[in-house]
Amino acid sequence: MNEIIELKKVINEKVENVELSGVVYVKQGEDVLLESAYDYANRAEERLNNINTRFGIASGCKLFTAIGICKLVDEGILSFNTPLVDCLDISFPRFDERVTIHHLLTHTSGIPDYFDEDVMDDFEDLWKEKPVYHMRSLKEFLPLFQSNKMKFEPGSKFHYNNAGYILLGLIIEQQTNRCFTDYIESEIFQRSGMKSSGYFSIDKLPQNTAMGYIDNKEDSTWRTNIYSIPVKGGSDGGAFTTAPDMVKLWESLFDYKLLSEDTTRNLLTHHVNVDEEIFYGYGIWMNKKNDSIYKYHVMGYDPGVSFRSSIYPDYNLKVVIPSNKETGPFDVTRIIEDYFMK
């Protein structure tokens, strides 16, 4: 009990320091060690966040897309080596025909991205010519990259790529004859018991959903992110979930309730080395220490959104920190890691 009190104290000090707006949820084994909510879900109405508040998680949901693709592999519909040209009937005139599903999952395809962080600094700049309220389906993204040339040869290096996950979503739609978001909600969320999660349109959010806020620290003002992100999320990001629901996802995945044991292990394999001891699997990051993976995690950042969620198998520990501001979860995650791994 004293350890839990000390953990809460350490976390609350960091939360206050970074001004976290969101939730900190820590579960070890079957025990929830900490579930705390901070600041406002809606600043104008002064409605507070709570443990079951839904938050946007941006790219944190690339893992959902990867699981969806892996389900099609389990069913024999696809393989990880299936070329893009063989599973998606859309023309990409300048793409290399050697691009496979494995390349798309691991950000090693070399295809052009619609938002390339090497070229653009601000995600909001994308929507100056094409307003976000038009972005309601995956195909709406195609004109942003479909006719552009390759960045590098498939498989030659890692370069984080949102467009690759748009294509994975389109592959799921073509191969299942279902809307991507409907497929993920029924085949992953419902099967995992994630009853509060979904791909909600930002102009009609359900009850107990946090608005995303962009702070202008220079003049101490803020604005919501409704004009800064696509109106509805898809296969590269934009789902909404709660902290308890995200823990259910981790548990379902690692207990082999969503995929076969072999396919789950393939998803969790360190397929590409990103930087020193940082690796990437299928839709998931992983960190090594002494040649052993000690941490699997997902993250997401959008205007008005930041998200970190991690699982540490050696400690039987799961951490979820969603936020409706652009900073905070990374710093709090580090404090929790320092506490358990000291």
Protein Blocks (a to p, Z undefined) as FASTA:
>chain_A
ZZmmmmmmmmmmmmmmnopacdddddehjbcfbdcdehjfblklopacdfklccdekjml
mmmmmmmmmmmmmnomacfklcfklmcccddfkbcfkbcfklmmnopnopacfbdfklpm
blklmmmmmcfklmmbfklmmmmmmmpccfbdehkaccddfklmmmmmmmmmmmnopafk
lmmmmmmmmmnopakgccddfklccehiacdddddfknopacdfklmbcfbdcfkgoiac
dfklmmmmmmmmmnopmbcfklmmmmmpcfbcfbhjaccdehiacddeehiafbdcdddd
dehiacdddddfknopacddddfbfbhjlmmmmmmmmmmmZZ
